[in-house]
Amino acid sequence: MLMKCLQQKQIVKIKCSTLEIKELKTIKMKLKTIILSLSFLSLMLFNTTVFTQDSSFSIIQKELTAQQRELLQKEKEVMKTNREAFKASLTKEQLVLLRDKTISKFEIRKRLVATFSRNQKNMVKNQQVSLRKTRDNFRKTLTGEQRKMLKERIDKIRKSKDRGELKDGPRINNANNGRKKRNRGN
């Protein structure tokens, strides 16, 4: 009888230890899969941001002269200060209108422009004029090779399939060989 009792205790101990081992193994496997999937996901996210930044603007930046890069940097800083000044000039009602998520961006813009003060309208107009002047100055500094490279890149972007499809379907280019008619203020 004593022998039988000792054998049963050993069997119970063996069963308990095998259950614990199985549980530990499953926990280890779950932990490994979680770590692996998180590392894979973070690797994918890191790589996509690095590659997308490198493929677009920095390649073009490498082709520009120091003077051209400096011109773009100065304009970027001017735009930033103008944007901050414009944001500071917004009233509480305009800010509420901007934060309204129930209406479309087009409708927000339309309503916001209707509420602009004369000063705000002048700020927007001055920013647009400044931007046009900077574009013209930048175009004057481009060499023939740079123009060709930029044109190829722009054409490649325009012809790409995932070009920012809109809700209503693919984007449609304008008439006249894809060019807009300029309103010269006549």
C-alpha angles and dihedrals in degrees: 000000000000090000091052092051092050091050091052091051090052091049091050091049091049091049092049093049093048090050091050091049092050091049091049091050093051091048090050091049092049091048092049093050092048092049092045094049093046093049091047091049093048091047091052093048093047094049096048093054092047094048096044093051093046095047099054124031104011092056090054091045090057090059094054126090121243090255091054093048090049091051091051092046093051091049090048090054092047091050090050094052091045091050091050091049090049092049090050090054094056116111124227091257091053091049090051089051091051092052094049106117096183096077132057124263090247091054091046090052092047093050093042094052089050089058097048118124120226089259092052091048089052091050092053092045093048090050091052092048091047091050092051091050092049091049091051092048090048092049090052091056094052119106122221091257092051091049090052093048093048092046091052091050093048092048090049090052092048093051097045117113098228095052097145103290112213128225092260095052135275122349115265119217119229124260121264097060094312095305126127122229111244119228104223094189097255 
